[in-house]
Amino acid sequence: MLLLSVFLTACTNSASEVKKDDNMLTMAWPRDVGEMNPHVYNPSQLFAQSMVYEPLVSYQEGGKLQPELAESWEISEDGKNYTFHLRKGVKFSDGTDFNAEIVKKNFDAILKNKDLHSWLGFMNKIDQVNVIDDNTFQLSLTEPYYPTIQELAVVRPVRFLGEAGFPKDGDTSKGVEKEVGTGPWILDEYKKDEYAIYKRNENYWGELPKVEKIKVKVIPDAETRVLAFEKGEVDLLYGEGSISLDTFKQLEANDTYETSISEPVATRQLVMNTKKEQLADERVRQALQYGFNKAAMVEGVTSGVEEKADNILPTNFPYTKNLDAKPVDYDVKKAEALLDEAGWKLPKGKEVREKDGQPLEVELMYDSAENIQKTMAETLQAEWAALGVKLNIVGVELAEQVQRFKGNEFDINFFSNYGAPYDPHTFVNVVASDGYGFKEAISAYPNKDELIKQMVEVPKTTDEKERQELYTSILTSLQEQGAIVPISYIKKTAVYQKQVKDFTFPANRDEHPFAGINIKQ
């Protein structure tokens, strides 16, 4: 018995020591991390790409742009030339030098497939990319475009692959030879659709991660992810949609775990098509806003994780703090008065308002896989019915939702903006473009032409004061005329085991969450 006790104690101590020495954090993720190629898109996962590859500049809290692989930069007075002074002494994970030549080689590979990356505004404005010397790189544009620096902070496609990663023809769109980056992590083990293990880059130029390894365990089913977490097989559940908000609240109530909620990363919106007769009158659009209890709906549907949005973009984004738009509070009597004023009357004995023999009937489209959109749609249907408005709700697959929105085949649609580091300029670009339903949404605005002119002008500004004034005018006008209705601020959630310390959300919506994270045994 004594010998057995000693043996078991020794085994227990040995197991705990292995776990302690391992210093590995395990995160569950719903899908495979994909190809570790900095220049491609889905199915490659953004957070994983950002672990291995780095940008010239990084996006930080409040929209501040800070040096990363570039120590500093200058922009010419005409806003066309960007000169980057690269950080000296940076090595790729295979020990080769990071310099201006490899920066140019990456840009050349990206520009070889420019159509693939044309969604990024500055990509279509690149005139030349030049090496000035080993540590100086210059990017020249055909016209000024102020969001250039902000767009260089996105996770893909402008991050940097080492020489050994390039295929012979230099075309990285077809794949890379090796996952060679300058980032804090190196892909160490990989089994498709099962797991990926990243080890710490011991020669990293920046602050060395405290955790030695990150394991990304692929668990497609949300309930199974939670079960693995509760069993202690997973240390971290992170991201938008990784678990339901109800599950998050349940885990938050359990003292066994730690939880965090991020600052707003986007705004959930309703977009109304003002080309539809029933929605062309601003008074009707305003009535629909006054006619539902936004605060109660957001609290109930999201279990208090999201918060009521008063602005069409979160105010922690650049150029969004000075909006003049007044919040629209819940006021049924005001809603009814506005509908009466607009000529939509409720005939005696009927439940739906009419005007010139036409019923006040509209359709709301939602993503059938998105429970929050579905529940919000049902809530709006009930609340607007009390006003005499018939709301037909239709759930469609995401691809169809996007297609119908782009094709202007909608009355009202759910939408959310892109978040940091894309906004506000990407949101404004999309509203002004022909490729989405926003032009239809604002088609009844009396100042539509002036608004679009401002939206086209704002990216070209070189004066900070002028830029702020334009954004204030654009965002305020878009919101006040009621075609874009802010609903709630979307937030990221994280649940982690007690031994996980110093967790913080990245300011960039797409970056990995492992910077500064620690495991205390």
C-alpha positions in Angstrom: 0.0 0.0 0.0 2.8 2.4 0.9 4.7 1.6 -2.3 1.5 2.0 -4.3 0.9 5.4 -2.7 4.4 6.6 -3.4 4.1 5.4 -7.0 0.7 7.2 -7.6 2.1 10.4 -6.0 5.1 10.3 -8.3 2.8 9.8 -11.4 0.6 12.7 -10.3 3.5 15.0 -9.8 5.0 14.0 -13.1 1.8 14.7 -15.0 1.4 18.2 -13.4 5.0 19.0 -14.2 4.5 18.0 -17.8 1.5 20.3 -18.1 3.3 23.1 -16.4 6.4 22.9 -18.5 4.4 22.5 -21.7 3.1 26.2 -21.4 0.6 25.7 -24.2 -2.7 27.5 -24.6 -5.5 25.6 -26.4 -8.2 27.5 -28.2 -11.2 25.9 -29.9 -12.2 27.1 -33.4 -15.1 26.1 -35.6 -13.1 25.5 -38.8 -9.6 24.6 -40.1 -7.1 27.5 -39.9 -6.6 27.1 -43.7 -3.5 27.9 -45.8 -0.8 29.9 -44.0 -0.5 32.3 -47.0 -0.6 36.1 -46.3 -2.0 37.0 -49.7 -5.1 34.8 -49.9 -8.6 34.8 -48.4 -11.1 32.2 -47.3 -10.9 29.5 -46.1 -7.7 30.9 -44.5 -8.6 32.2 -41.1 -7.6 35.8 -40.3 -6.5 35.4 -36.8 -4.1 32.5 -37.8 -2.6 34.6 -40.7 -2.0 37.4 -38.3 0.0 35.1 -35.9 2.6 34.4 -38.6 2.7 37.5 -40.8 2.9 41.2 -39.9 2.0 44.6 -41.5 4.0 47.8 -41.9 1.7 49.5 -39.4 -0.7 48.3 -36.8 -4.2 49.5 -35.8 -4.6 50.3 -32.0 -7.3 51.5 -29.7 -9.2 54.5 -30.9 -7.9 54.1 -34.4 -4.4 55.1 -33.6 -1.9 53.8 -36.2 1.4 52.7 -34.8 4.7 51.5 -36.3 5.1 47.8 -36.8 7.5 46.6 -39.5 7.9 50.2 -40.5 9.5 52.4 -37.7 8.1 55.6 -39.3 6.7 57.0 -42.5 6.2 60.3 -44.3 3.4 61.3 -46.6 4.0 63.9 -49.3 2.0 67.2 -49.2 0.0 66.1 -52.2 -0.9 62.9 -50.4 0.4 60.6 -53.2 3.8 59.4 -52.0 4.3 57.3 -48.9 7.9 56.7 -47.7 8.4 54.0 -45.1 11.5 53.6 -43.0 11.7 50.0 -42.2 12.6 48.6 -38.8 16.3 47.4 -38.8 17.4 44.0 -37.5 14.1 42.3 -38.2 14.5 38.6 -39.3 12.1 36.2 -40.9 11.5 33.0 -39.0 14.1 31.2 -41.1 16.8 33.8 -40.2 16.7 35.8 -43.4 16.6 39.6 -43.4 13.4 41.7 -43.7 14.3 44.6 -46.0 12.9 46.9 -48.7 13.5 44.3 -51.5 11.3 41.7 -49.9 8.6 44.4 -49.2 8.6 45.2 -52.9 8.6 41.5 -53.9 5.4 41.0 -51.7 3.8 44.1 -53.2 4.6 42.8 -56.7 3.0 39.5 -56.0 -0.1 41.2 -54.6 -0.3 43.5 -57.6 0.0 40.6 -60.0 -3.5 39.6 -58.8 -4.8 43.1 -58.3 -8.4 42.2 -59.3 -8.4 39.8 -56.4 -7.6 42.6 -54.0 -9.5 45.5 -55.6 -11.9 45.7 -52.6 -9.1 47.5 -50.8 -9.4 51.1 -51.9 -5.7 52.0 -52.2 -4.9 48.9 -54.3 -6.5 50.5 -57.4 -4.6 53.7 -56.9 -1.1 52.3 -56.8 1.2 53.8 -59.4 4.6 52.5 -58.4 6.4 50.6 -55.6 10.1 51.4 -55.3 13.1 50.4 -53.2 15.0 53.6 -52.1 17.6 51.7 -50.1 17.8 48.6 -47.9 15.6 50.1 -45.2 13.5 52.5 -47.2 10.5 51.7 -49.3 8.2 54.1 -51.3 4.6 53.6 -52.3 3.3 56.0 -54.9 -0.4 56.5 -55.8 -2.1 58.0 -58.8 -4.2 60.3 -56.5 -4.4 61.1 -52.8 -6.2 58.5 -50.7 -5.9 59.1 -47.0 -7.0 55.6 -45.8 -3.9 54.1 -47.3 -2.1 53.8 -43.9 -5.2 52.4 -42.3 -5.7 49.8 -45.0 -2.1 48.7 -44.7 -3.0 47.6 -41.1 -5.5 45.0 -42.3 -4.6 41.3 -41.9 -4.7 40.5 -45.6 -3.4 40.8 -48.3 -0.5 43.3 -47.5 1.6 41.2 -45.0 5.0 39.9 -45.7 6.3 36.5 -46.8 10.0 35.6 -46.6 12.0 34.8 -49.8 11.8 31.0 -49.1 8.0 31.1 -49.1 7.7 32.3 -52.7 7.0 29.8 -55.6 9.4 30.0 -58.6 7.0 32.1 -60.7 6.4 34.5 -57.7 2.6 34.0 -57.9 1.5 33.5 -54.3 -2.2 33.3 -55.2 -1.5 29.6 -56.1 0.2 28.8 -52.8 3.4 29.3 -50.9 6.4 27.0 -50.5 6.9 27.7 -46.7 5.1 29.6 -44.0 7.9 32.1 -43.5 6.9 35.3 -41.6 8.3 37.8 -39.2 5.5 37.3 -36.6 5.6 36.0 -33.0 4.4 32.5 -34.0 5.6 29.7 -36.3 3.4 26.9 -37.6 4.9 23.8 -36.0 2.3 21.0 -36.4 -0.8 20.8 -38.5 -3.4 18.1 -39.2 -6.2 19.4 -41.5 -9.6 19.8 -39.9 -8.2 18.6 -36.5 -5.6 21.0 -35.1 -2.8 23.4 -35.7 0.0 24.0 -33.2 2.0 27.2 -33.4 5.3 27.5 -31.5 6.8 30.8 -30.2 9.3 32.4 -32.6 12.3 32.6 -30.3 14.0 35.1 -32.6 11.0 37.5 -32.8 12.1 41.2 -33.0 9.3 42.4 -30.7 8.2 41.4 -27.2 8.5 37.6 -26.9 5.1 35.9 -26.2 4.8 34.5 -22.7 3.1 31.4 -23.9 5.4 28.9 -25.7 2.7 27.2 -27.9 -0.8 27.9 -29.1 -2.9 24.9 -30.1 -6.0 25.6 -32.3 -8.3 22.7 -31.9 -10.9 22.4 -34.7 -14.4 21.7 -33.2 -17.1 22.6 -35.7 -20.1 22.0 -33.4 -20.7 24.8 -30.9 -22.1 22.5 -28.1 -19.1 20.2 -28.5 -16.7 23.3 -28.1 -18.4 24.2 -24.9 -18.3 20.7 -23.6 -14.5 20.4 -24.4 -14.0 23.7 -22.5 -16.0 22.5 -19.5 -13.9 19.4 -19.4 -10.7 21.5 -19.3 -9.6 20.3 -22.8 -9.8 23.8 -24.1 -8.4 27.0 -22.4 -10.1 29.7 -24.5 -13.4 30.2 -26.4 -13.1 33.4 -28.3 -14.6 35.4 -31.2 -17.9 36.4 -32.8 -20.3 33.5 -33.0 -17.9 31.0 -31.4 -20.6 30.3 -28.8 -24.2 31.6 -28.4 -24.8 34.6 -26.2 -27.0 32.5 -24.0 -24.2 30.1 -23.5 -21.8 32.9 -22.8 -24.1 34.3 -20.1 -24.3 30.8 -18.5 -20.5 30.4 -18.4 -20.2 34.0 -17.1 -22.4 33.1 -14.2 -20.1 30.2 -13.3 -17.3 31.3 -10.9 -15.1 28.6 -12.3 -14.3 30.6 -15.4 -13.2 34.1 -16.5 -15.1 36.1 -19.2 -14.5 39.3 -21.1 -16.6 41.4 -23.5 -14.9 43.7 -26.0 -15.6 47.3 -26.9 -18.0 47.6 -29.9 -16.6 46.1 -33.1 -19.5 47.0 -35.4 -23.0 48.3 -35.5 -26.0 46.0 -36.3 -28.2 48.1 -38.6 -31.5 48.0 -40.5 -31.3 49.4 -44.0 -34.5 50.6 -45.6 -34.9 50.8 -49.4 -36.4 54.3 -50.0 -37.3 53.4 -53.6 -40.1 51.3 -52.1 -43.3 53.4 -52.0 -44.1 52.6 -48.4 -40.6 53.7 -47.2 -40.0 56.7 -49.5 -41.4 59.2 -46.9 -39.0 60.1 -44.2 -41.9 60.3 -41.7 -42.7 56.6 -42.2 -39.0 55.7 -41.6 -38.9 57.8 -38.5 -42.2 56.3 -37.3 -40.8 52.8 -37.6 -37.8 53.8 -35.5 -40.0 55.4 -32.8 -42.3 52.4 -32.9 -40.1 49.7 -31.3 -38.4 49.5 -27.9 -34.8 49.2 -29.1 -33.3 49.1 -25.6 -35.6 46.3 -24.4 -35.2 44.3 -27.6 -31.4 44.4 -27.6 -31.3 43.6 -23.9 -33.7 40.7 -24.3 -32.3 39.2 -27.5 -28.6 39.5 -26.7 -28.9 38.8 -23.0 -27.3 42.2 -22.3 -24.1 41.4 -24.1 -24.7 43.9 -26.9 -25.9 47.4 -26.1 -28.4 49.7 -27.8 -26.8 51.7 -30.6 -27.5 55.4 -31.0 -25.1 55.8 -33.9 -24.7 54.0 -37.2 -21.0 53.5 -36.4 -19.4 52.9 -33.0 -17.8 56.0 -31.5 -14.5 54.2 -30.8 -13.7 54.4 -34.5 -11.8 57.3 -36.1 -13.9 60.4 -37.1 -17.1 59.2 -35.4 -17.1 61.1 -32.1 -18.7 64.3 -33.2 -21.9 63.1 -34.8 -24.9 65.5 -34.5 -27.6 62.9 -35.0 -30.1 62.8 -32.2 -31.0 59.4 -30.7 -34.5 58.2 -31.5 -36.3 57.0 -28.3 -39.2 54.7 -28.0 -42.4 56.7 -28.4 -45.5 54.9 -29.8 -47.7 58.0 -29.8 -45.2 59.9 -31.9 -44.9 57.0 -34.3 -48.6 56.9 -34.8 -48.8 60.7 -35.3 -46.1 60.5 -37.9 -47.8 57.8 -39.8 -51.1 59.7 -39.7 -49.3 62.8 -40.9 -47.8 60.9 -43.8 -51.3 59.8 -44.9 -51.2 56.2 -43.7 -54.5 55.9 -41.9 -55.9 52.9 -40.0 -59.4 52.1 -41.4 -62.1 51.2 -38.9 -62.2 47.5 -38.3 -58.8 46.8 -40.0 -55.4 46.0 -38.5 -53.2 47.5 -41.3 -52.9 51.1 -42.3 -53.7 52.2 -45.8 -53.0 55.0 -48.2 -54.7 55.4 -51.6 -56.0 51.9 -51.2 -52.5 50.4 -50.6 -51.6 48.6 -47.4 -48.6 49.7 -45.3 -46.9 46.3 -45.8 -43.1 45.8 -46.1 -40.7 42.8 -46.0 -37.7 42.4 -43.7 -35.0 40.0 -44.9 -32.7 38.2 -42.4 -30.0 35.6 -42.4 -31.8 32.3 -41.5 -28.7 31.0 -39.8 -28.4 34.0 -37.5 -30.7 33.6 -34.4 -30.2 37.2 -33.3 -31.5 38.6 -36.6 -34.4 36.1 -36.6 -35.5 37.0 -33.1 -35.1 40.7 -33.7 -37.2 40.3 -36.9 -39.9 38.6 -34.9 -39.8 41.3 -32.3 -40.1 44.1 -34.9 -43.0 42.2 -36.6 -45.0 42.2 -33.3 -44.2 45.8 -32.3 -44.9 47.3 -35.7 -48.1 45.4 -36.0 -49.3 47.4 -33.0 -48.8 50.5 -35.1 -50.8 49.1 -38.0 -47.7 48.1 -40.1 -47.7 44.6 -41.6 -44.1 43.3 -41.5 -43.4 40.2 -43.5 -40.2 38.5 -42.3 -38.3 36.1 -44.6 -35.2 34.1 -43.6 -32.8 33.4 -46.4 -29.3 31.9 -46.6 -26.5 34.4 -46.2 -25.4 34.2 -49.9 -29.0 35.0 -51.0 -29.2 37.8 -48.5 -26.1 39.4 -49.9 -27.2 38.9 -53.5 -30.6 40.4 -53.0 -29.1 43.3 -51.1 -26.6 44.0 -53.9 -29.4 43.6 -56.5 -31.7 46.0 -54.7 -34.3 43.3 -54.2 -35.3 44.1 -50.7 -37.5 46.4 -48.6 -35.6 46.2 -45.3 -32.4 44.3 -44.6 -30.1 43.6 -41.7 -26.5 44.8 -42.2 -23.4 45.4 -40.1 -20.4 47.5 -40.9 -16.9 46.1 -41.3 -15.3 47.3 -38.1 -11.7 48.2 -37.3 -9.4 48.8 -39.2 -11.8 49.2 -42.1 -14.2 51.9 -41.0 -15.4 54.6 -41.3 -13.9 54.9 -44.9 -15.0 51.4 -46.1 -18.5 51.9 -44.8 -18.7 55.3 -46.6 -17.2 53.8 -49.8 -19.8 51.0 -49.8 -22.7 53.4 -49.3 -21.5 55.5 -52.2 -20.8 52.5 -54.5 -23.1 50.9 -57.0 -22.4 47.4 -55.8 -24.7 47.4 -52.7 -28.2 48.4 -51.9 -27.3 51.5 -50.1 -27.7 53.8 -53.1 -31.3 52.5 -53.3 -31.7 53.0 -49.5 -30.7 56.7 -49.8 -32.4 57.3 -53.2 -35.2 59.4 -51.6 -32.8 61.7 -49.7 -33.2 65.2 -50.9 -29.5 65.8 -50.5 -28.5 62.5 -52.1 -26.3 64.0 -54.8 -24.4 66.2 -52.4 -24.0 63.3 -50.0 -22.5 61.1 -52.6 -20.2 63.9 -53.7 -19.0 64.3 -50.1 -18.4 60.5 -49.8 -16.3 60.5 -53.0 -14.3 63.5 -51.8 -13.5 62.4 -48.2 -10.9 59.7 -49.0 -9.0 62.3 -51.1 -8.7 64.8 -48.3 -5.2 65.8 -47.1 -6.5 68.2 -44.4 -7.5 66.6 -41.1 -10.0 69.3 -40.2 -11.7 69.1 -43.5 -11.9 65.3 -43.3 -13.5 65.4 -39.9 -16.1 68.0 -41.0 -17.0 65.8 -44.0 -17.4 62.6 -42.0 -19.5 64.4 -39.4 -21.8 65.8 -42.2 -22.0 62.4 -44.0 -22.6 60.1 -41.1 -25.1 62.5 -39.4 -27.1 63.0 -42.6 -27.2 59.3 -43.4 -28.6 58.5 -40.0 -31.0 61.4 -39.5 -33.0 60.7 -42.6 -33.8 57.3 -41.3 -32.8 54.8 -44.1 -30.0 53.4 -42.0 -31.2 52.5 -38.5 -28.6 51.7 -35.8 -29.8 48.7 -33.7 -27.0 47.4 -31.4 -23.3 47.5 -31.0 -21.8 44.0 -31.8 -19.1 42.9 -29.4 -16.7 40.0 -29.2 -16.8 37.6 -26.3 -14.1 35.5 -24.6 -14.4 32.7 -22.0 -11.2 31.3 -20.5 -10.0 29.1 -17.7 -8.8 30.7 -14.5 -5.1 30.0 -15.2 -5.3 32.1 -18.3 -4.1 35.6 -17.4 -3.7 39.0 -19.1 -6.2 38.4 -21.8 -7.1 41.5 -23.9 -9.0 42.0 -27.1 -7.1 43.3 -30.1 -8.2 46.7 -31.4 -8.1 45.2 -34.9 -11.2 43.1 -35.3 -9.3 40.4 -37.3 -6.1 40.1 -35.3 -5.2 37.2 -33.1 -5.9 37.6 -29.3 -2.7 36.1 -28.0 -0.5 39.2 -27.5 0.4 39.4 -23.8 -1.6 36.4 -22.7 -0.1 34.2 -20.0 -0.8 30.9 -18.3 -0.3 30.6 -14.5 -0.1 27.0 -13.3 
